[in-house]
Amino acid sequence: MRLAQARLVTKDVPALARFYEEVLGIAPIGSEDYVELRGLGGTLAISSKRSVDLFSAGAAEAAANRSVILDFQVADVDKERSRLHGLIGECVLEPTDQPWGSRSMLFRDPDGNLINFFAPAASAAGREEFRTRSLTLSKKQREERPRN
């Protein structure tokens, strides 16, 4: 089994498609009701609320997501932040070094969906530090777990 695509439901497919075309540098293929941006190691699809309602009677609600983050690995987070400054305006999280050894930033698309751009740490030291912290935390969690 493999994940074939992630799909966003929106009230304005052309506007959201233009946003992702700018952000990802990939031309959308499709229509006013459905587009795909292919070439990300998978596909990001954008579907209209109207077309989803035709087949699934209101199963999805546009611009209501508060739990999924689309993660994209990039070469340079800071360069991407500069490139996208005028398009995204305020970031949810400005480019930040993470304790697990990557640099990332979070921002929202026009419908409020979260997007994470990240770059792995340049050094193995950052990855080793994260692995060590994770193992230490796991051991501590096991020790603190209530026993029945």
Rosetta blueprint (number, residue, H / E / L):
1 M L
2 R L
3 L L
4 A L
5 Q E
6 A E
7 R E
8 L E
9 V E
10 T E
11 K L
12 D L
13 V H
14 P H
15 A H
16 L H
17 A H
18 R H
19 F H
20 Y H
21 E H
22 E H
23 V H
24 L H
25 G L
26 I L
27 A L
28 P L
29 I E
30 G E
31 S L
32 E L
33 D L
34 Y E
35 V E
36 E E
37 L E
38 R E
39 G L
40 L L
41 G L
42 G L
43 T E
44 L E
45 A E
46 I E
47 S E
48 S E
49 K H
50 R H
51 S H
52 V H
53 D H
54 L H
55 F H
56 S H
57 A L
58 G L
59 A L
60 A L
61 E L
62 A L
63 A L
64 A L
65 N L
66 R L
67 S L
68 V L
69 I E
70 L E
71 D E
72 F E
73 Q E
74 V L
75 A L
76 D L
77 V H
78 D H
79 K H
80 E H
81 R H
82 S H
83 R H
84 L H
85 H H
86 G H
87 L H
88 I H
89 G L
90 E L
91 C L
92 V L
93 L E
94 E E
95 P E
96 T E
97 D E
98 Q L
99 P L
100 W L
101 G L
102 S E
103 R E
104 S E
105 M E
106 L E
107 F E
108 R E
109 D L
110 P L
111 D L
112 G L
113 N L
114 L E
115 I E
116 N E
117 F E
118 F E
119 A E
120 P E
121 A L
122 A L
123 S L
124 A H
125 A H
126 G H
127 R H
128 E H
129 E H
130 F H
131 R H
132 T H
133 R H
134 S H
135 L H
136 T H
137 L H
138 S H
139 K H
140 K H
141 Q H
142 R H
143 E H
144 E H
145 R L
146 P L
147 R L
148 N L
